[in-house]
C-alpha cells in the first residue's frame, strides 16, 4: 500500500511538471495569423491580376463645384481615373423641377467642358432624377 501511494504521488508530480514545462508558447503563433491572412489575400489578388484602383481614382473639385452651382442640381459625383486609357464618370442628381430638356442641355454642356479638360479620356455623363437616368451623354 505504501508503494501504491508513492507511485501515485510520483505520477501526479510527473503530470504536473509535464504541464508546466518550458515548451514554446503556442499562443504566440496565433498572433501572427492575421498578418499571414493579409499576405495570403494580397497573393490571391496578385494571382488574379487584380488592380487596386483606389490610388488611380480622383475627383476634380473645381469642376464639381461649378456643376453644383447650376440651377436644378441637387448633388454631383465626379470620378476621374487614369487606368485603362482614362475615364471620367459624372453623375448629376437633379431636383424635381428640372425638365428633360434642361437635363439634356446640362449633360451636353458639361460633356464639352470635360472633353476640353480631359481630351484623352472616355466620358460618361448621366443626369438622374429620383434615381432614374433621364438624360445621358458620352464620348469614347
C-alpha positions, -999 to 999 in steps of 0.1 A, spaced: 0 0 0 29 23 7 43 16 -27 10 25 -44 8 58 -25 44 67 -35 38 57 -71 6 77 -72 23 108 -58 52 103 -82 28 100 -112 9 131 -100 41 152 -98 52 140 -132 19 151 -148 21 185 -131 57 190 -141 49 179 -176 22 205 -179 45 233 -166 74 225 -190 94 251 -210 77 242 -243 72 271 -268 40 290 -262 16 282 -290 -5 314 -283 23 335 -300 17 316 -332 -20 327 -333 -9 364 -331 8 361 -365 -22 346 -383 -38 379 -393 -6 390 -410 -4 357 -428 -40 361 -439 -34 396 -453 -3 383 -471 -23 354 -485 -52 377 -496 -26 400 -514 -11 370 -530 -45 358 -542 -52 393 -557 -18 392 -574 -25 358 -588 -58 370 -603 -41 401 -618 -65 423 -598 -57 460 -597 -61 482 -567 -78 513 -582 -80 533 -550 -48 552 -559 -58 558 -596 -92 574 -590 -96 611 -581 -121 639 -583 -119 673 -599 -132 696 -571 -132 727 -592 -154 712 -619 -176 695 -594 -183 728 -576 -191 746 -609 -217 719 -617 -232 720 -582 -239 758 -587 -261 751 -618 -298 756 -613 -317 724 -606 -286 704 -595 -290 686 -561 -257 668 -560 -227 657 -581 -205 627 -582 -173 630 -603 -147 604 -607 -116 607 -629 -95 575 -634 -61 572 -652 -62 534 -657 -73 517 -690 -69 549 -710 -87 571 -685 -124 576 -677 -144 605 -665 -177 594 -648 -201 622 -640 -234 616 -622 -257 646 -616 -287 643 -593 -314 668 -604 -341 685 -584 -378 677 -591 -382 709 -611 -356 701 -638 -371 693 -672 -358 667 -695 -346 694 -720 -327 712 -693 -311 680 -682 -300 671 -718 -286 706 -722 -267 704 -689 -252 670 -700 -241 682 -734 -227 714 -720 -206 696 -694 -196 670 -720 -179 698 -740 -163 711 -708 -150 677 -697 -137 670 -732 -116 702 -732 -102 693 -698 -97 656 -703 -93 651 -741 -78 616 -740 -104 602 -715 -136 583 -722 -165 603 -707 -199 592 -694 -223 618 -680 -257 609 -665 -284 632 -651 -307 614 -627 -340 623 -612 -354 601 -584 -327 576 -591 -336 571 -628 -314 583 -656 -334 607 -677 -305 624 -697 -272 609 -707 -242 619 -729 -210 601 -736 -178 603 -756 -154 574 -764 
